[in-house]
Amino acid sequence: MLLSRKAYGNWREIQDEYEGYMASLDFESLKEIEEYIKLDYKLSTDQAKNEVGKLNDSSNETIEILI
């Protein structure tokens, strides 16, 4: 799963950039992302917080998280 803070104009731009693109979800905060991956991927609170923290700690616009 990829997390990105890059702003896109529409889903087509994302699809053109990433082969195999399937869906884009828009979140207002890192906490919303944590809650989503915690529930959807059945991660513990600490696991979700750790994975989302990688985006916050990275200087890259996009990171891959391990779920």
C-alpha positions in Angstrom: 0.0 0.0 0.0 1.3 3.4 -0.9 0.7 6.6 1.1 1.2 9.9 -0.6 1.0 13.6 0.5 1.2 14.6 -3.2 -1.7 16.6 -4.4 -3.4 15.3 -7.6 -6.0 17.0 -9.7 -8.0 13.8 -10.3 -7.8 10.0 -10.2 -6.6 9.8 -13.8 -3.3 11.5 -12.8 -2.7 8.9 -10.1 -3.6 6.1 -12.5 -1.1 7.4 -15.0 1.6 7.6 -12.4 1.1 4.2 -10.7 0.7 1.0 -12.6 -2.0 -1.2 -11.1 -3.7 1.8 -9.4 -7.0 0.7 -7.9 -8.4 3.4 -5.6 -7.6 6.7 -4.0 -8.8 7.7 -0.6 -8.7 11.2 0.7 -8.0 11.8 4.4 -8.0 15.0 6.4 -5.4 13.9 9.0 -2.9 11.2 9.8 -5.2 10.0 12.6 -7.9 9.3 10.0 -5.4 7.2 8.0 -4.4 5.3 11.2 -8.0 4.5 11.9 -8.6 3.4 8.3 -5.7 1.0 8.1 -6.3 -0.3 11.6 -9.8 -1.3 10.8 -9.4 -2.3 7.1 -6.1 -4.2 7.5 -6.8 -5.4 11.1 -3.6 -3.8 12.6 -3.1 -3.0 16.2 -3.2 0.6 17.2 0.6 0.6 17.6 1.1 -1.0 14.2 -1.1 1.5 12.4 0.5 4.4 14.2 4.0 3.1 13.3 3.1 2.7 9.6 1.5 6.1 9.3 4.4 7.7 11.2 6.7 6.6 8.4 4.9 9.2 6.1 5.2 11.9 8.7 8.9 11.1 9.3 9.8 10.9 5.6 10.9 13.7 3.4 9.5 11.7 0.4 6.1 12.6 -1.0 5.1 8.9 -1.2 6.0 5.9 0.9 5.1 2.3 0.9 3.7 0.9 4.1 3.9 -2.8 5.1 0.5 -4.2 5.9 
